[in-house]
Amino acid sequence: MSNQRRISRQISLGNVKIGGGAPITIQSMLNTPAEDFEASVEQACRLEAAGCEIIRAAIPNRESVRLIEHLKNTVHVPIVADIHFDYRLALESVAAGVDKIRINPGNIGDEDRVRQVVNCCKQNNVPIRVGVNSGSLEKEILAKYGHPTAQALVDSALYHTSLIEKYDYDQIAISIKSSNVQTMIEAYRLAAAQCDYPLHLGVTEAGTARMGLIKSAIGIGSLLCDGIGDTIRVSLTDDPVNEVYAARDILKSIGLRQEGITFVSCPTCGRTKIDLIALAQKVEERLKDCKAQLTVAVMGCAVNGPGEAREADVGIAGGDGCAILFRKGEIIRKVPEADIVEELAKEVEQIVLHKEGSK
């Protein structure tokens, strides 16, 4: 892992900073119909509760611009308006109080429209995110490279940023996404070397929860380990709340977030005499919103229990229809299989209360 993080210029979305050494932020996007304000607000609240720090919403028409006010009145994280083609929606979104817009200036028409959007954002201190992907390359760039290469994606992004820079505005973030993980990694490495804008990392169209998480962990995680990236989104064909949990886990796994439970569990084997797979899932679900920095172990037997997991703050090791509960390798007591989740959760609560009381 790189010891030095790439330092970009910094942009501000309300009170949230991106780039310039600021903590890496987690983003997600609403997948409710933009005109269904109630469902969109409900989902935004769930995203915020899960730890989402920036929420993006598609704004496909003038009616959906009204969603921005509903979101701003309900959640406390910055809102990004995702605009395609219609420059008027960008202007109206800024007027509605949005914190950032995602738009590609080259796709909104003539130069006067670009000027209006950039000047409007400039006057209201609203950053612009340029987002390119393999399916959005300009014909000229595609003809030059033959297919969506990593450098073709970077050239496209820098073309769009140049249209903004022309009007003396540099509050810009860039995303350069591909569904091909290797292309995505290479493109971001090239972009990091060729500009100093903050970079929004993600694998586009990554897939369902299983493959999408794998591809995102490899792509996003590799770049973060290189010191590249200022904000991330794990794109999944799933409930977007799961994108947030996945992003938090990626950041925790590589030491960029120190929050919440770190789970340790064994893959089970023929020695296991309890339903460890179901048990581990229940424990993870029960403790997923715990913010305390603890390591919790769920192990199948005494071989993998207090011995191999001795560094865990608390854990269980399965027996025959029961489990032993231990702290830092020291056995506390035996509990019946039916009570394991509850007893482990209680032990975690006691540790958290003790830590808070000693502050």
N, C-alpha and C positions, 0 to 999 in steps of 0.2 A: 504494500500500500504506500502511495506517495506521502511523504512527510510534508509536502507543501501544496496547499490548495491554490488553484488559479484564482487570482484576484481580478475581478471584473470591475467595471464601473457599477455604480449602485443606482437603483431606481426605488421609488416609494409608492406603495399602494396603500394610501391612508397611513396607518401606523406600522404597516408591515414593510420591512426592507428586503429587497432581493439583490443579491450580489454584493460586491465590495467587502467580502468577509462576513456578511450577515449569516446567521444560521440558515441551513437549507430548509426551505418550506415545502409543505405537502399540499398538493392541489387535487381537486377532483371536479367532476362536471355533472350537473343535473341531467337525468335522463327521462324526466317527466315531460309531458307536453308543455311547451312554453306558455300556452294560453290557460293552462290549469294552474292558477295561482295558488290554490289551497294545497294541492299535491306537491307543487314545487317548493313551497315554503316548508312544508312538513319534511320533505327530503333534505332540504338545506339545514334544518335544525338537527336532523340525525347526523348529517355530515359534520357539522360543527361539534356536536357532542362526541363524535368518534375521534376528533383531533384534526379535522381538515382545517387548514389555515388560509386557503384561498378557494373560492367557489366560482366556477365558470358556468354560465348559462347561455344556451343558444338563443339568439334574438333574430328569428326568421322574418318577422313582419312588425308593423307598427303597433298592433295590439299587444304583442309580447314585450314591447318596451316598458309597459306598465308593470311587468314583473319586477323590474329593478327596484322600484319604490317599495314594493311588498317585501322584497328580500332585505333591503337596507333597513327597513323598520323592524325587522325580526331578528336577524342574525348579526353577529358582531365581527365577522371576518370580511375582508375585501371581496367585492363582486366583480367578475370579469364578464364583459359582454362579448359573445362570439358572433362576429359579423361576417357575412359573405356577400360580396358584390354590391349591395345597396349602401352607398355612402351616407344617405339620409338617416339610416338606422344608427350609424355611428354617431352622427351629430345629436340625434335625439337621446341616445343612450348616455352620452356625456351630460346632456342637459338634465337627465333624470338622476344623475349623481353616481354613475358607475365609477369604479375605482381604476379600471384598466379596460382597454378594448383589444380584442384579438382580430386583426384585419390585415390583409395583404394589399398594400396600396396599388400594386400593379393590376389588381383585379376589380377595381371600382370605377374605371372609366378614365376620363381625360384628366389633364394636369390640374385643372381648376378644382375638381372634386378632391383630389389628393391634397391640394393646398388647404381647402376648407377643413378637411378632417384633421390634418396636422395642426393647423392654427387653433382649431377648437380644443384639441387635446393640450396644446401648449399653454393656452390661456387658462385652462382649468387644472393644470398639473396632473393630467391623466396619461400614464405611460401607454405605449403601444407595443403589443406583442406581435411580431412577425412569425407566422407559423407555416412552414413548408413541409410537404411530404412527397413520397414517391409518385403519387397520383396528381400532384398539382404543378408539375414542372412546366415552364414556358416552352413553347414549340421550338424556339431558337436554341435554348439550352439543351433540350432533348435531342435536337438534330446534331448539335456539336458533340455530345458524348455518346449518342446511340441508345442509351438506356439510363435509368435513374442511378447513376454512380454517386458515390459519396461526395465527390467534388462538384457534381452537377447540383446536388441539393444545397451545398454551401453557396455556390454561385447564385442560385435562385434567391436564397435568403439575403445575401449581400446586395443583390439587385433591389429587392424591396426596401431594405434599410436605406439604400442610397436615395430613394425617392423621398424618404422622411428627412434624411440629413440635409437635403436640398433646401429645406425650410428652417434650417438651424435648430433642429430638435434632436436630442440624443437620449431621451427617456424611452429606451427601446429594450425589449427582451427578445430573444430568438429561440424558436424551437425548430428542430430539423429532424423529423421523425420518419422512420421506415419500419415496415413490418419485418424486414430482414435484420436480424440482430447485428450481424457483422457490419452491414452497411450503416446502420444507425451508429454504432460505436465509432467507426472510421469517420463518419461525417462530423460528429461532435468533436472528435480530436482535431480534425482539420479546422473547424470553426473556432475552436479554442485558440489555435495558433494564428488565425487570420483576422480576428477581431477581439475587442475587449468588452463586448456586450454580455450581460448575464444570460446564461443558458438554461432553458427549461427542458429537462430530460424526460424522455418517454419513448416507448416502443409503440407505434401506432398500430391499431387493429391487431393487438397482441393475441386476442382470442378469449376463450372461456377461462374460468377461474384457474383451472389446472395449468394449461399451456401458457396462458397470459401471464400468470405469476412467474413461471419458470423463465420465460423470455424477458420479462421486465427485470427480474432479479439479476439475470446475467448482464443485460444491456446497461441498465441504470447502475447496478452495483459495480461493474467494471470501470465505468467512467468516474464514479465517485471515488473509487480506490485510486484512480489516477489524479485525483484532485480537481476533476472537472464536473461542473454542475452547480446550480444555485437554487433550483426549485424542481420538484419532480411530480409526475403523475404516473401511477400504475394504471394503464387503461385495460379494463376487463369487461367482457360481455357478462355483466353480473350487477348486483346491487352496488352502486358506487361507494357505499359505506365500506364494502370489503376492499375497495381500492385504497382507502385511507389506512385500514389496518395493515394491508400488505406494505404500503409505503413506510409506515412506522417500523414494521419488522425489518425491512431492508436497511433503514438507517440505523436501527439498533444493532443489527447483525454485524455491521462493519464499524461500529463504535462511534457513529456520528450523532446518536441520540442516547442519552442516559435516562431512560424513563421506562416505567412499567415492568412487567414480569418477563424474565427470560426463562423459557421452559426448556427443561432437559427431560427427554424420555427415551427409553430404549426401544429397539424394533421388535421386541419379544422373541421368544424361542420356545423350544419344547419344555423348558423348565417352568414356564409361566403357568400359573394355576388360577389366575383371575382374568377377567375380561379387560385387559390393559388398554386395548385400542379404544374401546368405548370410554373407559375411565379417563384416559389422557385427554380425549376430546371434551369430556364434561368439565374437567378441571380447567382446561384452556378457555372454554367458553365462560365459565364461572368467574375467572379472574382477568378476563381480557380488558376490562376497564380500570383495573387497579393501576394507579400511577406510581406506586412505590417501586424503587429499584431493588428487586429481589430475584434470586434464582430459585425456581421451584422444580424439583425433580419428581418424575413419575416413572418408577422403575419396576420391572417385572418380577424380580426375585432378589434374594439376598446377595447373589453374586454381583449384580449390577446396582445394588442398593446403597447402603451407607458407605461401602468401599469406593466404588467408582464415582459415586455422586457425593462424596464427602464434602466437596466445596459448596454444595447447594445450601442456601439458607435454611430451607426446609424441604422435606420430600417424603415419599412413601416407597416402600419396597414390598412387592406382593408376596403373599404366602399362599396357603391352601384355604381359600375362602376368606382370607383376611389380609392385613398388611401391617407392617411396622412403620410407625411414624418417626422420623428422625430430623434432628437439626444439626447442621454442620458435622454430619457423620455420627452423631451421638444419638442412640436409640432413646425415644421418649416413652412410647407405649405401643401396644398392639390394638388395632381397631378392626371391627368386622367389615367385610367387603361392602356391604350396603351403606356404611357410614363414612367411607373413605373421603368422598368429595367434601362432605360437610365438615368433617374433622380437619381436613387439610386447609379448607377455607378459614376455619376458626383460628388455626395456628398462624396463618398468614396475617389475619386481622390483629392478633396479639402482637406479632412482630412489628407491624406497622404502628400500632398504638405505642409500643415501647420506644420505637425510633422517634416518633413525634414528641413523646414526653421527655426525651433526653435532649431535645434541641434547646 
